[in-house]
């Protein structure tokens, strides 16, 4: 059995990650696919939870990130295409790079949206998950400059979810989102 690939669909809250990830996993060309919704990993913390956008959440976020990476790796090793849906910035990309160095194909896409669009989308769906508009603005700003990962960005402002999926499929097929395939090796 061959290994599956991992596709990280990242971006600020309200960028469309979950919608796009659901479609990518449901319509995968792979015989096996899983949608790993990283919010679920945080939601299962029953004691000691710290909102992940707060500075004091660093240790928790590292632990959760490593749990997500381990889960994704296990699925990929078992032949699943893994669509990882979460707020995964360049600041938490090293464990994913380590998987790529182990021979697992890892792709990284960052969906970009304007702050006001992100806030509007979250308000429209009726659940801010404890995020206030300033937290959303801050996360949008953190994704506005990806440094050496800039080639992994996808501006989704004027796109429908199906257009975003089509764009990602094209970029996945071309290899331009693969970790290590672009200037992200710096």
C-alpha positions as CSV (number, residue, x, y, z in Angstrom):
1,X,0.0,0.0,0.0
2,X,1.4,3.4,-0.9
3,X,1.4,6.4,1.4
4,X,-1.2,9.1,1.1
5,X,-0.5,12.8,0.8
6,X,-1.3,15.5,3.4
7,X,-2.8,18.7,2.3
8,X,-2.9,21.5,4.9
9,X,-5.6,24.1,4.2
10,X,-4.8,27.0,6.5
11,X,-5.8,30.6,6.9
12,X,-7.5,32.9,9.4
13,X,-11.0,32.1,10.7
14,X,-13.6,32.9,8.1
15,X,-11.3,32.2,5.1
16,X,-13.3,29.2,4.0
17,X,-10.9,26.4,5.2
18,X,-13.6,24.0,6.4
19,X,-15.9,24.4,3.4
20,X,-13.0,23.9,1.0
21,X,-11.5,21.0,3.0
22,X,-14.8,19.2,3.2
23,X,-15.1,19.3,-0.6
24,X,-11.5,18.4,-1.2
25,X,-11.8,15.3,1.0
26,X,-15.2,14.2,-0.3
27,X,-14.2,14.6,-4.0
28,X,-10.7,13.2,-3.5
29,X,-9.3,11.1,-6.4
30,X,-7.8,8.9,-3.7
31,X,-9.7,5.7,-2.7
32,X,-9.3,6.9,0.9
33,X,-9.6,10.4,2.3
34,X,-10.1,12.0,5.6
35,X,-10.9,15.6,6.7
36,X,-9.0,16.4,9.9
37,X,-10.7,19.4,11.4
38,X,-8.2,20.8,13.8
39,X,-10.8,22.7,15.8
40,X,-12.0,19.3,17.1
41,X,-8.6,18.7,18.7
42,X,-8.9,21.9,20.7
43,X,-12.6,21.3,21.5
44,X,-11.7,18.0,23.3
45,X,-9.6,19.7,25.9
46,X,-11.8,19.4,29.0
47,X,-9.7,21.1,31.6
48,X,-7.0,23.8,31.3
49,X,-8.1,25.0,27.9
50,X,-6.6,28.3,26.8
51,X,-8.0,30.1,23.8
52,X,-5.4,29.3,21.1
53,X,-4.9,32.9,19.9
54,X,-3.8,34.1,23.4
55,X,0.0,34.3,24.1
56,X,-0.3,32.0,27.1
57,X,-1.6,29.2,24.9
58,X,1.9,28.5,23.3
59,X,2.6,25.2,25.2
60,X,-1.0,24.0,24.6
61,X,-0.8,24.8,20.9
62,X,2.5,23.0,20.5
63,X,1.0,19.9,22.2
64,X,-2.1,20.0,20.0
65,X,-0.1,20.7,16.9
66,X,2.0,17.6,17.6
67,X,-1.1,15.5,18.1
68,X,-2.6,16.7,14.8
69,X,0.7,16.0,13.0
70,X,0.9,12.5,14.5
71,X,-2.8,11.8,13.5
72,X,-2.2,13.1,10.0
73,X,1.0,11.0,9.6
74,X,-0.8,7.8,10.8
75,X,-3.6,8.3,8.2
76,X,-1.1,9.1,5.5
77,X,1.0,6.1,6.3
78,X,-2.2,4.0,6.0
79,X,-2.8,5.3,2.5
80,X,-5.3,8.0,3.2
81,X,-5.2,11.5,1.5
82,X,-5.4,13.7,4.6
83,X,-6.9,17.2,4.3
84,X,-5.9,19.1,7.4
85,X,-8.2,22.1,8.1
86,X,-6.8,24.6,10.6
87,X,-5.1,27.8,11.6
88,X,-1.6,26.6,10.9
89,X,0.8,29.4,10.3
90,X,4.4,29.3,9.3
91,X,5.1,29.5,13.1
92,X,3.9,25.9,13.4
93,X,5.1,24.4,10.1
94,X,8.3,22.7,11.4
95,X,6.6,19.4,12.5
96,X,5.0,19.2,9.0
97,X,8.4,19.8,7.3
98,X,9.7,16.9,9.4
99,X,7.0,14.6,7.9
100,X,8.0,15.8,4.4
101,X,11.6,14.9,5.3
102,X,10.4,11.4,6.3
103,X,9.0,10.9,2.8
104,X,5.4,11.8,3.4
105,X,4.1,14.2,0.7
106,X,2.9,17.4,2.5
107,X,1.3,20.3,0.8
108,X,0.5,23.7,2.4
109,X,-2.0,26.2,1.3
110,X,-3.0,29.5,3.1
111,X,-6.3,30.9,2.1
112,X,-6.3,34.7,2.4
113,X,-9.3,36.8,3.0
114,X,-9.8,40.5,4.0
115,X,-10.4,41.1,7.7
116,X,-13.9,42.5,7.2
117,X,-14.9,39.5,5.0
118,X,-13.6,37.1,7.7
119,X,-15.5,38.8,10.4
120,X,-18.7,38.9,8.3
121,X,-18.4,35.3,7.4
122,X,-18.1,34.2,11.0
123,X,-20.9,36.5,12.1
124,X,-23.1,35.1,9.3
125,X,-22.6,31.5,10.4
126,X,-23.6,32.5,13.9
127,X,-20.8,31.1,15.9
128,X,-17.7,33.1,16.7
129,X,-16.2,30.2,18.8
130,X,-15.2,32.9,21.3
131,X,-13.4,34.9,18.7
132,X,-13.9,38.6,19.0
133,X,-13.4,40.7,15.9
134,X,-10.0,41.9,17.1
135,X,-8.8,38.3,17.4
136,X,-9.9,37.7,13.8
137,X,-8.2,40.9,12.6
138,X,-5.0,39.8,14.4
139,X,-5.1,36.4,12.8
140,X,-5.7,37.9,9.3
141,X,-2.7,40.2,9.8
142,X,-0.5,37.3,10.9
143,X,-1.3,35.5,7.6
144,X,-0.8,38.7,5.5
145,X,3.0,38.2,5.3
146,X,4.1,34.6,5.0
147,X,7.7,35.4,4.4
148,X,9.3,32.4,2.6
149,X,5.9,30.7,2.4
150,X,4.3,33.4,0.3
151,X,4.1,31.1,-2.7
152,X,1.7,29.0,-0.7
153,X,-0.9,31.7,-0.4
154,X,-4.2,31.7,-2.3
155,X,-6.2,35.0,-2.4
156,X,-9.8,33.8,-2.0
157,X,-11.5,37.2,-1.7
158,X,-13.4,37.1,-5.0
159,X,-13.7,33.4,-5.3
160,X,-16.5,30.9,-4.6
161,X,-15.6,27.8,-2.6
162,X,-15.7,25.7,-5.8
163,X,-13.3,28.2,-7.5
164,X,-11.0,27.9,-4.5
165,X,-11.2,24.1,-4.7
166,X,-10.4,24.2,-8.5
167,X,-7.5,26.5,-7.8
168,X,-6.1,24.3,-5.1
169,X,-6.4,21.2,-7.3
170,X,-4.5,22.9,-10.1
171,X,-1.8,24.0,-7.7
172,X,-1.6,20.6,-6.0
173,X,-1.2,18.9,-9.3
174,X,1.5,21.3,-10.3
175,X,3.4,20.7,-7.0
176,X,3.6,24.4,-6.2
177,X,2.1,23.9,-2.7
178,X,4.3,21.0,-1.7
179,X,6.5,21.8,1.3
180,X,10.1,22.0,0.1
181,X,9.1,22.5,-3.5
182,X,9.3,26.3,-3.3
183,X,11.3,29.0,-1.6
184,X,10.0,27.7,1.8
185,X,13.2,25.8,2.3
186,X,14.8,28.9,3.8
